[in-house]
Amino acid sequence: MRKDELKQKIINLLEEKYQIAVASTQRAIDAATDEETLPEHKYDTLALEASYLAHGQAMRVSESEEEVRQYRELVLRDYHGKTAGMTAYVELLDEEDETKAFFIGPTSGGLTVELEGQSVYVLTPGSPLGKAILGKAVGDEVELVINGKHTYYEVDVVE
């Protein structure tokens, strides 16, 4: 597994997300400051709602900038023969012997990246599965309990 390539693909997706957030923010600002949104009477809240939206979009831009920064500064570690930690690439076998690939990153849990014909899911250490994987080595069992349902995996690869 080429983790440096995986990291770059994550950064590319996060940069796309950032660009979309910037464009959305500009549209929200334009809407909030447009003449058409000026209140016509004291109960007209269109301008206020537009300003709230613009503020929320600006916060989204800030969060996106932070995610990109964290991944750009992320130092990849090699986990061959060790237990999984931050920046580990992990493959799990489910109960039907199907392989699922994961990358443990600082942010952006839920992001999916295609690499070498395989979907790699980004997990954060704070997610339930991320917590369950941390400290596991090849051959270890991972148990995930969500809403009382137990799911078991076997760690197949840790890089």
C-alpha positions in Angstrom: 0.0 0.0 0.0 1.3 3.4 -1.0 0.2 5.5 2.0 1.8 8.7 0.5 -0.4 8.3 -2.5 -3.4 7.7 -0.3 -2.6 10.8 1.8 -2.4 12.9 -1.4 -5.8 11.6 -2.6 -7.3 12.5 0.7 -5.8 16.0 0.4 -7.1 16.3 -3.1 -10.6 15.4 -2.0 -10.4 17.8 1.0 -9.2 20.6 -1.3 -12.2 20.0 -3.5 -14.5 20.2 -0.5 -12.7 23.4 0.5 -13.3 25.0 -2.9 -17.0 24.1 -2.8 -17.2 25.6 0.7 -15.6 28.8 -0.5 -18.0 29.1 -3.4 -21.0 28.4 -1.2 -19.8 31.0 1.3 -19.5 33.6 -1.5 -23.0 32.8 -2.7 -24.4 33.1 0.8 -22.6 36.5 1.4 -24.0 37.7 -1.9 -27.5 36.7 -0.9 -27.2 38.3 2.5 -26.1 41.6 1.1 -28.3 41.7 -2.0 -30.9 44.5 -2.3 -33.6 41.9 -2.7 -33.1 40.6 0.9 -33.6 44.0 2.6 -36.5 43.7 5.0 -39.7 45.1 3.8 -41.3 45.1 7.3 -40.2 44.3 10.8 -41.2 40.6 10.5 -39.2 40.0 7.3 -36.3 37.8 8.4 -34.9 36.9 5.0 -31.7 39.1 5.4 -31.2 37.7 8.9 -31.5 34.1 7.8 -29.1 34.8 4.9 -26.6 36.3 7.2 -26.8 33.2 9.5 -26.3 31.0 6.4 -23.2 33.1 5.4 -21.8 32.7 8.9 -22.3 29.0 8.9 -20.7 28.7 5.5 -17.7 30.7 6.7 -17.3 28.3 9.6 -17.4 25.4 7.1 -14.6 27.1 5.1 -12.5 27.4 8.3 -13.1 23.8 9.2 -12.1 22.7 5.6 -8.9 24.7 5.8 -8.0 23.0 9.1 -8.6 19.6 7.6 -6.4 20.3 4.6 -3.7 21.7 6.9 -3.7 18.7 9.2 -3.3 16.3 6.3 -0.6 18.3 4.7 1.4 18.2 7.9 0.6 14.6 8.7 3.7 12.4 9.1 3.0 8.9 7.9 4.3 6.1 10.1 5.1 2.5 9.1 3.3 -0.1 11.2 4.5 -3.4 9.6 4.6 -5.9 12.4 3.3 -3.4 14.9 0.0 -2.5 16.4 -2.2 0.0 14.6 -2.0 3.7 15.4 -2.5 7.1 13.8 -1.8 7.0 10.0 -2.1 3.2 9.9 -3.6 1.5 6.9 -5.6 -1.5 8.1 -7.5 -4.2 6.3 -10.2 -6.1 8.2 -11.9 -9.3 7.3 -15.5 -9.5 8.2 -17.5 -12.6 9.1 -18.1 -13.3 5.4 -14.3 -13.1 4.6 -14.8 -9.8 2.8 -12.0 -7.3 3.1 -12.5 -3.7 4.1 -9.7 -1.2 4.1 -9.3 1.7 6.5 -6.9 4.6 7.1 -6.7 6.2 10.5 -6.4 9.9 10.1 -6.8 13.0 12.4 -10.0 14.3 10.8 -12.4 13.6 7.9 -13.9 10.4 9.2 -16.3 8.9 6.7 -14.4 10.1 3.7 -13.8 7.3 1.1 -10.9 7.3 -1.3 -10.3 4.9 -4.2 -6.8 3.6 -4.4 -5.5 0.7 -6.4 -9.0 -0.4 -7.2 -10.1 -0.6 -3.6 -12.2 1.7 -1.4 -10.3 3.0 1.6 -12.4 4.5 4.4 -11.0 7.2 6.6 -11.5 6.7 10.3 -10.7 8.9 13.2 -9.3 7.6 16.5 -12.4 8.9 18.2 -14.9 6.9 16.0 -16.2 3.6 17.4 -14.3 1.5 14.8 -11.2 3.7 15.1 -11.1 3.1 18.8 -11.6 -0.6 18.3 -8.7 -0.8 15.8 -6.1 1.2 17.7 -3.6 -1.1 19.3 -4.6 -4.1 17.3 -2.1 -6.2 15.3 -2.4 -8.7 12.5 -4.5 -11.7 13.6 -6.3 -9.8 16.4 -10.1 -9.7 16.6 -12.0 -6.4 16.6 -15.4 -6.3 18.1 -17.7 -3.4 17.2 -21.0 -2.9 19.1 -23.5 -0.5 17.7 -27.0 -0.3 19.0 -26.5 -3.7 20.7 -25.5 -5.4 17.5 -22.1 -7.1 17.7 -19.9 -7.2 14.5 -16.6 -9.0 14.5 -13.6 -8.5 12.3 -10.1 -10.0 12.1 -7.2 -7.7 11.4 -5.6 -8.9 8.2 -3.1 -6.1 7.4 -1.5 -3.3 9.4 0.8 -1.0 7.4 
